[in-house]
Amino acid sequence: MMVEVRGIDYGTQLIEYRLERRERATLEITVEPDGLVRVVAPADAAVEDIAARVHRRARWILAQQRTFADCDRVCPNAGTSRVKRIFTWAGNIGYG
């Protein structure tokens, strides 16, 4: 399994993501508690289509990253026992 590091510009921000390709029909975007963005895409999806989908979901991605960052500020002494939800979005790679 090969993972590529890619990024898109969204306004003045750069959203970096880790792209993994698999045999699947849909594209999945996951924002992890540390803010890392992972994208799992169909093996035959064009890079431009993947980047366009990430760009369309950029507002959602940034909102999830802010949610995790806010949790860190609100409960800084919670330690490693704190459980954070991983936010995931999945959808077809086509238009829409």
C-alpha positions as CSV (number, residue, x, y, z in Angstrom):
1,M,0.0,0.0,0.0
2,M,1.5,3.3,-1.1
3,V,0.5,6.6,0.5
4,E,1.1,9.9,-1.2
5,V,1.2,13.2,0.5
6,R,-0.8,15.8,-1.4
7,G,-2.3,19.2,-0.7
8,I,-4.9,21.7,-2.0
9,D,-5.1,25.5,-1.6
10,Y,-8.3,26.7,0.0
11,G,-8.3,30.4,0.3
12,T,-5.1,31.3,2.2
13,Q,-4.8,27.8,3.7
14,L,-3.1,24.7,2.5
15,I,-4.9,21.5,3.4
16,E,-2.5,18.6,3.3
17,Y,-3.8,15.0,3.1
18,R,-2.5,11.5,2.9
19,L,-3.9,9.8,-0.2
20,E,-4.3,6.0,-0.3
21,R,-5.7,4.2,-3.3
22,R,-7.8,0.9,-3.0
23,E,-10.2,-1.1,-5.1
24,R,-13.4,0.6,-4.1
25,A,-16.1,2.7,-5.7
26,T,-16.3,5.7,-3.3
27,L,-13.9,8.3,-1.9
28,E,-13.5,8.6,1.9
29,I,-12.2,11.6,3.7
30,T,-11.2,11.2,7.4
31,V,-10.1,13.8,9.8
32,E,-8.2,12.3,12.8
33,P,-7.9,13.8,16.3
34,D,-4.5,15.1,15.6
35,G,-5.9,17.0,12.5
36,L,-4.4,14.6,10.0
37,V,-6.5,14.3,6.9
38,R,-6.6,10.9,5.2
39,V,-8.2,10.2,1.8
40,V,-9.0,6.7,0.5
41,A,-9.8,6.8,-3.2
42,P,-10.7,4.3,-5.9
43,A,-7.5,3.0,-7.5
44,D,-8.5,4.4,-11.0
45,A,-9.6,7.8,-9.8
46,A,-7.8,10.8,-11.5
47,V,-5.7,12.9,-9.2
48,E,-7.6,16.0,-10.4
49,D,-11.0,14.5,-9.4
50,I,-9.7,13.6,-6.0
51,A,-8.3,17.1,-5.4
52,A,-11.5,18.6,-6.6
53,R,-13.5,16.5,-4.1
54,V,-11.1,17.4,-1.3
55,H,-11.5,21.1,-2.3
56,R,-15.4,20.7,-2.2
57,R,-15.1,19.2,1.3
58,A,-12.5,21.8,2.5
59,R,-14.9,23.7,4.7
60,W,-16.0,20.5,6.4
61,I,-12.4,19.4,6.8
62,L,-11.4,22.7,8.5
63,A,-14.4,22.5,10.7
64,Q,-13.5,19.1,12.0
65,Q,-9.9,20.2,12.6
66,R,-11.2,23.2,14.6
67,T,-13.4,20.9,16.6
68,F,-10.5,18.7,17.6
69,A,-8.3,21.8,18.3
70,D,-11.0,23.3,20.5
71,C,-11.3,20.1,22.5
72,D,-7.6,20.3,23.2
73,R,-8.0,23.8,24.5
74,V,-11.1,23.1,26.6
75,C,-9.7,19.9,28.2
76,P,-5.8,20.3,28.1
77,N,-5.3,18.1,31.2
78,A,-7.5,15.2,30.1
79,G,-4.5,13.1,29.2
80,T,-4.5,10.1,26.9
81,S,-7.7,8.7,28.4
82,R,-9.7,11.2,26.4
83,V,-11.5,9.6,23.5
84,K,-12.1,11.7,20.4
85,R,-14.3,10.8,17.6
86,I,-12.8,10.5,14.1
87,F,-14.8,12.4,11.6
88,T,-15.4,10.6,8.3
89,W,-17.2,11.6,5.1
90,A,-17.6,9.2,2.2
91,G,-19.2,9.7,-1.2
92,N,-18.9,8.9,-4.9
93,I,-15.9,10.3,-6.7
94,G,-18.1,11.7,-9.5
95,Y,-19.6,15.2,-9.6
96,G,-21.8,16.4,-6.8
